[in-house]
Amino acid sequence: MAESVVSLTYGTALYEAAKDLGKEEEILIEIKQLALLVQAYEDFSEFLNSPAIMPKEKKEAVKKIMQPAFSQEMLNFVYVLIDKGRTSQIKKIAKRYIELYDKDRGIAEGKVFSVVKLTPDQIQKFETEMSRLLQRNIKLENRVDPSLIGGVKIQVGGKMPLRPHGPSHHRALLTAALRSAATAP
């Protein structure tokens, strides 16, 4: 799904501002916390997005809720979102910030699809091998896909850079070997 221009613009602006201040990691933690906050507390999200509540009231409430745990920079950013009526985009803005943060550090996120849930050790082994092959730091999330016959399918950055050998690969090799044996004199 394509991200909105709003989330791309605000996410990029926040990342660039954090970079200028040398606070990329601090703001990363805070934007993740903010995204979790609006996701976990539907009432808080509805409050921020309500056109019936004046921006001044929203800012006062945000200050009381966030001030002890969030930096002034993050509070100011939320104030801008309130003033511009963009608080509904917080989760998408956070996603964009994380993408830029990871890109600058050579980190790529991906998914490893398997028939059964993988152990953390198995996921770590796939991350290590994919990092070696792609020459980037790969972080994988496991997704169970019962439609797979066996093996795993790995997707990094929306693409499948390689498909480790599963049953379909072995079946294709066996079929090719049988065909070549059948035509041999």
C-alpha positions as CSV (number, residue, x, y, z in Angstrom):
1,M,0.0,0.0,0.0
2,A,1.4,3.4,-1.0
3,E,2.1,5.7,1.9
4,S,0.4,9.1,1.9
5,V,2.4,12.2,0.9
6,V,1.6,13.6,4.3
7,S,3.2,10.7,6.2
8,L,6.2,10.7,3.9
9,T,6.7,14.5,4.3
10,Y,6.3,14.6,8.1
11,G,8.3,11.4,8.7
12,T,11.1,12.7,6.6
13,A,11.0,16.2,8.2
14,L,11.1,14.7,11.7
15,Y,14.0,12.4,10.7
16,E,16.0,15.3,9.2
17,A,15.4,17.5,12.2
18,A,16.5,14.7,14.6
19,K,19.6,14.2,12.4
20,D,20.4,17.9,12.6
21,L,20.2,17.7,16.4
22,G,22.1,14.4,16.6
23,K,19.1,12.8,18.3
24,E,18.1,10.2,15.8
25,E,18.0,7.3,18.2
26,E,16.2,9.3,21.0
27,I,13.5,10.4,18.6
28,L,13.3,6.9,17.1
29,I,12.4,5.5,20.6
30,E,9.9,8.3,21.2
31,I,8.2,8.0,17.8
32,K,7.8,4.3,18.3
33,Q,6.3,4.9,21.8
34,L,4.0,7.5,20.4
35,A,2.8,5.2,17.7
36,L,2.2,2.5,20.3
37,L,0.4,4.9,22.5
38,V,-2.1,5.9,19.8
39,Q,-2.6,2.3,18.8
40,A,-3.1,1.0,22.3
41,Y,-5.3,3.7,23.6
42,E,-8.2,4.3,21.1
43,D,-9.7,7.0,23.3
44,F,-6.4,9.0,23.1
45,S,-6.3,8.6,19.3
46,E,-9.9,9.7,19.0
47,F,-9.2,12.7,21.2
48,L,-6.2,13.8,19.1
49,N,-8.2,13.3,15.9
50,S,-11.4,15.0,17.0
51,P,-12.3,18.2,15.1
52,A,-14.7,19.1,18.0
53,I,-11.8,19.6,20.4
54,M,-9.8,22.8,20.1
55,P,-6.0,22.5,19.4
56,K,-5.2,24.4,22.6
57,E,-7.0,21.8,24.7
58,K,-5.3,19.0,22.8
59,K,-1.9,20.5,23.4
60,E,-2.5,21.0,27.1
61,A,-3.6,17.3,27.4
62,V,-0.7,16.1,25.4
63,K,1.7,18.1,27.6
64,K,0.3,16.5,30.7
65,I,0.4,13.0,29.3
66,M,3.7,13.1,27.4
67,Q,5.9,15.7,29.1
68,P,7.6,13.5,31.7
69,A,8.4,10.7,29.2
70,F,9.0,12.6,25.9
71,S,11.6,15.2,24.8
72,Q,10.6,18.8,24.1
73,E,11.4,18.1,20.4
74,M,8.8,15.4,20.3
75,L,6.2,17.5,22.1
76,N,6.8,20.3,19.6
77,F,6.4,17.8,16.7
78,V,3.1,16.6,18.1
79,Y,2.0,20.2,18.6
80,V,2.6,20.8,14.9
81,L,0.6,17.7,14.0
82,I,-2.2,19.0,16.1
83,D,-2.1,22.4,14.5
84,K,-2.1,21.0,11.0
85,G,-4.7,18.3,11.7
86,R,-2.3,15.5,11.0
87,T,-2.5,13.4,14.2
88,S,-4.3,10.6,12.3
89,Q,-1.0,10.0,10.5
90,I,1.2,9.3,13.5
91,K,1.6,5.6,12.9
92,K,2.5,6.1,9.2
93,I,4.9,9.0,10.1
94,A,6.6,6.6,12.6
95,K,6.9,4.0,9.9
96,R,8.6,6.5,7.6
97,Y,10.9,7.7,10.3
98,I,12.0,4.1,11.1
99,E,12.6,3.4,7.3
100,L,14.9,6.4,7.1
101,Y,16.7,5.5,10.3
102,D,17.3,2.0,9.1
103,K,18.3,3.0,5.6
104,D,21.0,5.4,7.0
105,R,22.4,2.5,9.1
106,G,22.3,-0.1,6.3
107,I,19.5,-2.0,8.0
108,A,16.8,-3.7,5.9
109,E,13.7,-5.3,7.3
110,G,12.2,-8.4,5.9
111,K,10.0,-11.4,6.5
112,V,10.7,-15.1,6.7
113,F,7.7,-17.2,5.8
114,S,7.5,-20.7,7.2
115,V,5.0,-23.5,7.7
116,V,5.5,-23.4,11.5
117,K,6.7,-20.6,13.9
118,L,10.5,-20.3,13.9
119,T,12.5,-20.1,17.1
120,P,14.5,-16.9,17.8
121,D,17.7,-18.9,17.2
122,Q,16.4,-20.0,13.7
123,I,15.4,-16.4,12.9
124,Q,18.8,-15.2,14.0
125,K,20.5,-17.8,11.7
126,F,18.5,-16.6,8.7
127,E,19.3,-12.9,9.6
128,T,23.0,-13.7,9.7
129,E,23.0,-15.6,6.4
130,M,20.8,-13.0,4.6
131,S,23.0,-10.2,6.0
132,R,26.1,-11.9,4.7
133,L,24.5,-12.6,1.2
134,L,23.0,-9.1,0.8
135,Q,25.8,-7.2,2.6
136,R,23.3,-5.3,4.7
137,N,22.2,-5.8,8.3
138,I,18.9,-7.7,7.9
139,K,16.2,-7.9,10.6
140,L,13.6,-10.5,9.9
141,E,10.1,-11.0,11.2
142,N,8.6,-14.6,11.1
143,R,5.2,-15.1,9.4
144,V,3.6,-18.5,9.5
145,D,2.2,-19.4,6.0
146,P,0.4,-22.8,6.0
147,S,0.2,-22.7,2.2
148,L,3.9,-23.5,1.9
149,I,4.6,-27.2,1.4
150,G,7.9,-26.9,3.3
151,G,11.0,-24.9,3.5
152,V,11.0,-21.1,3.9
153,K,10.4,-18.0,1.8
154,I,12.4,-14.9,2.6
155,Q,11.3,-11.4,1.6
156,V,13.5,-8.3,2.1
157,G,12.3,-4.8,1.2
158,G,9.2,-6.2,-0.6
159,K,11.4,-8.4,-2.8
160,M,12.5,-12.0,-2.6
161,P,16.3,-11.8,-3.1
162,L,16.6,-15.6,-2.9
163,R,14.5,-18.5,-2.2
164,P,16.2,-21.1,0.0
165,H,15.8,-24.6,-1.4
166,G,12.5,-26.1,-0.4
167,P,10.6,-29.1,-1.8
168,S,9.5,-27.3,-5.0
169,H,13.2,-26.6,-5.9
170,H,14.1,-30.2,-5.2
171,R,11.1,-31.4,-7.3
172,A,12.3,-29.3,-10.2
173,L,15.8,-30.7,-9.9
174,L,14.5,-34.2,-9.8
175,T,12.2,-33.7,-12.8
176,A,15.1,-32.2,-14.8
177,A,17.4,-35.2,-13.8
178,L,14.7,-37.7,-14.8
179,R,14.1,-36.0,-18.2
180,S,17.8,-35.9,-19.0
181,A,18.1,-39.6,-17.9
182,A,15.2,-40.6,-20.1
183,T,16.7,-39.0,-23.2
184,A,20.2,-40.3,-22.6
185,P,21.2,-43.2,-24.9
